[in-house]
């Protein structure tokens, strides 16, 4: 019995530690996640040699093209950094392109080397997209911009429905949030009322040109930014709308290089 006493004492201490240790906080990562606010200025550059000197608080850059050192440099300059990924379309120039089976590849989305994905096939796409978001997190990004998130409104080659799109967009948002990253809703204006709670900001192209900016108002009304770009309109033509809705607006060229104009 004497020899069992130390063992019993150790077991008692272990049991006490287990019962008194604080329970993990399931909202810890949520509190740590970047929560951008409406009206933040931004730079969007997806091609060419990155210019890190634009004096804005937010940069949106390609997640594959830039290493962790680039993200760290932008952080030292006081920027938050968004990781651009295509989550709704396949790109033949990405390093993981050969991991997508042909069965999930649809029609061209209009860009060279890109094809719509069958977003219903989450059994295939979820692990691939999780790895991409893991890459963004590993490189130190603060957020994800998932592109091509409105396939159901396009000729994809698949009979996608609005419900399919909602489910897939929420899946992408969850993958980002589970990794402590903010996430933006790219275009997909018609589903903003349903998806607003799932996304931390919006990224939009050409809402002024197509008279659609009012559809983005729920984001700024909720204090969430809308990072907005126009290509064919000048600031003189869209800045009044932008100011009225508190959009974070730029004029960019279609190649999304460093060039920019602002309101």
C-alpha positions, -999 to +999 in steps of 0.1 A: +000+000+000+029+024+009+043+020-026+009+029-041+006+062-022+029+082-046+010+069-076-024+077-060-012+112-052+000+118-088-034+106-101-052+130-077-031+159-089-038+151-125-075+148-119-075+182-101-056+198-130-081+184-155-111+197-136-096+232-128-079+240-161-098+267-181-119+253-209-107+263-244-125+294-257-141+285-291-143+322-300-106+329-295-097+327-332-128+347-341-116+376-317-081+375-333-094+376-368-089+409-387-122+428-388-118+455-415-141+485-413-159+504-440-141+531-459-106+517-457-084+526-487-067+498-506-044+487-534-052+458-556-023+444-576-023+410-592+003+414-619+037+429-625+064+438-600+047+446-567+049+482-556+048+481-518+049+519-514+013+529-520+003+546-487-029+526-479-038+503-450-049+474-472-032+455-500-048+427-521-022+405-539-020+371-554-016+343-529+005+320-551+028+346-566+041+361-534+062+345-506+058+351-469+086+376-470+065+399-492+036+397-468+059+404-438+073+434-456+039+448-462+031+442-425+062+462-415+048+490-437+016+489-417-006+471-442-031+444-438-027+419-467-055+400-486-046+367-503-062+365-538-073+330-547-095+316-575-119+293-557-147+290-583-126+285-614-096+263-623-064+279-636-040+258-657-010+279-645-013+271-608+011+246-592-018+224-580-037+225-614-031+188-621-048+178-589-082+188-602-099+159-620-113+166-654-148+158-641-150+191-622-137+213-650-164+231-670-165+258-697-140+287-700-148+317-678-135+340-704-099+342-692-071+323-709-064+290-692-093+292-668-124+271-665-154+271-642-155+245-614-184+222-605-189+237-571-213+209-562-184+185-559-173+196-525-159+161-519-132+170-544-129+208-540-130+212-502-096+196-495-080+214-524-094+248-513-085+240-477-049+236-488-049+269-506-063+287-476-037+269-455-011+284-478-025+319-472-023+314-435+012+300-436+024+330-455+010+353-429-019+368-449-047+385-429-076+376-453-087+358-484-103+372-516-119+341-532-127+348-568-152+334-593-178+330-566-209+335-589-207+305-613-244+299-609-251+331-629-228+320-657-226+293-684-203+270-665-212+237-682-229+225-650-265+230-638-256+251-608-283+266-587-284+295-563-285+270-535-254+253-548-236+287-548-248+297-513-235+264-499-201+266-517-196+303-507-203+295-471-179+266-473-151+289-485-160+314-458-158+287-431-124+275-444-110+310-440-126+317-406-115+283-392-080+294-399-083+328-383-085+347-416-111+373-427-128+366-460-144+387-487-174+381-510-164+386-546-192+400-567-223+377-564-245+407-557-278+389-557-268+367-527-255+395-505-286+394-482-281+358-474-243+359-473-236+391-454-233+374-420-207+349-435-183+375-450-162+403-435-159+425-466-169+425-503-147+429-534-165+442-564-157+451-600-177+476-620-208+481-599-209+518-610-207+510-647-236+486-643-256+507-618-254+480-592-236+497-563-267+500-542-268+462-539-235+465-519-250+489-494-257+462-468-220+457-463-211+493-456-243+497-435-230+468-414-196+486-411-179+462-434-158+475-463-165+472-500-133+471-519-144+484-553-127+488-587-138+503-620-120+498-653-139+518-679-152+547-658-130+575-644-131+587-608-151+617-620-178+593-631-180+570-601-168+589-570-201+605-562-217+571-559-187+558-540-188+586-514-225+582-509-222+545-502-188+547-484-172+524-509-134+519-510-131+527-547-103+526-573-099+529-610-077+501-623-066+487-656-077+452-666-043+437-660-045+448-623-009+460-622+003+487-599-014+516-617-044+531-598-065+562-595-087+571-566-115+595-557 
